[in-house]
């Protein structure tokens, strides 16, 4: 087909984002464009080939396939392809061929990259990282600021055998309100002004009393990667004013209430405070009922999805711990050490405006059947019933501590994991997927530490189990239809909508879990798993970054949908109508699903990365 420059110009004027370019720029672009005819079933380019530019379909249909020959997209008139490779290293990320006879326009690589650099509409359209939303990148608040940016990096320390007088002199001379006790770089305790007044002065202890007699041993700590609101929530729940920051066992900083003065996340912290002081589940339910409004405020304020979900999960964690404490007040002290754990979205710190409860109990091997079926069964019922009152409805699959199967001693849990790994039947794969997302909430965390480490090591060494986990993780697929469309739900209450949970974020959650398993990574949060997999080499830098960008866009689109529902007075859900999105947002969302499908294909064929 012969096309004149005027025909190409008129065509570009009908294609976004070129339709918003100045007329002189568009005319020059039309003059530089190459026209290529490709017969049906003809190859356009192979993966890894150097790209001459970005391709736009003038007429016909094109199929894009990944390295394993899997179809990831079928494109029609006005659709572009090839931009991912151009924006990376100039080489094709996938392969493409014509389904029918096709006429293609090729905008030269140099011209395309100039448009990206000089024209915001073009950059925004092809930039999949959402970097065009400055509020999400530059917003500085307690909620989005990592602890290591504002902690005191040189905490004042002293030895536990120092006297309280020596400690008081150190505090006075350095104008600090706390001292960290260390053995080498390892934190062993903390001494605060409150300890000095309440334990030393009030009790009239001698000034030569060793610090070890009055300090707090094994203080609550956080990692440098924690966010400021994590600190505030811990302070409000535990009623403490100082939180040491440790990297592994090494003390690297300390945060005091003064450090948080200009970083206030009042809304979420206030909910945590009210729940921590509640006397029953009914009082807590009045607080948790405000979570949808909190979600709306956080999304409207530009908070990234991983911050929104962590703040919401913090509230569930606080409610769980408070209910556990109330249960102990009612039932008395536990007969043996135990640990309450969360799995599912709470375990991953990824709760949104709609969440059920998934939890379990790990008990000391010293527990008797009488105590397990008596005390701990009552404790589990008290907490799970309370969570249901608070809006965290009972798990439909009965993955709760009230199920005797999930209220067991350490040795039984170890047999569970060993059995699932040795014989990965479908039920074992499902249970392992849930239980690999466990996170300690309340009780003795030592009951889980070795179990988690040993299980990861055992699972990673079993190639058959890993293969089954990969297969199980590919059961949820992105909702991709033909010709740039979406595969929406076909019937029922949510007809013509996208399930942004099971077909949106869950495929990425499953991928991240497999990467963590393969790399024996202890992270539970999905985004943290992806970052750790990239750093450990389990994901290539380029493929991993593509998947992170896709996850961010899909997760934020889900939260924005829920926020819009809250704004209009509806209960939030996970079912999004594509018709409510702009053409721009639909295009980006579909491209994100294409990335996920590509990564599923890669890991399904044994590679687990995109290069």
Secondary structure, DSSP 8 states (H G I E B T S, - for coil): ----HHHHHHHHTTSTTGGGS-HHHHHHHHHH-EEEEE-TT-EEE-TT-B--EEEEEEES-EEEE-TTS-EEEEE-TT-EE-HHHHHHTSB-SSEEEESS-EEEEEEEHHHHHHHHHH-HHHHHHH-TT-TT-HHHHH--STTT-BGGGTSBSS--EE-TTSBHHHHHHHHHHHT-SEEEEEETTEEEEEEEHHHIIIIIITTT--TT-BGGGTSEES--EE-TTSBHHHHHHHHHHHT-SEEEEEETTEEEEEEEGGGGTT---HHHHHHHHHHHT-SSHHHHHHHHTTHHHHHHHHHHTT--HHHHHHHHHHHHHHHHHHHHHHHHHHH-S-SS-EEEEE-HHHHTT---SS-B--EEEEE-TT--HHHHHTHHHHHHHHHHHHHHHTT-B--TT--STTSGGGEEEHHHHHHHHHHHHHS--HHHHHHHHHHTT-EEEEE-THHHHHHHHHHHHHHHH-HHHHHHHHHHHTSS---B-STT-B----SSTTTT-EETIIIIIHHHHHHHHHHHHHHT----SHHHHHHHHHHHTSS-HHHHHHHHHHHHHHHHHHHHHHHHHHHTT----SEE-GGGS-HHHHHHHHHHHHHHHHHHHHHHTT-----
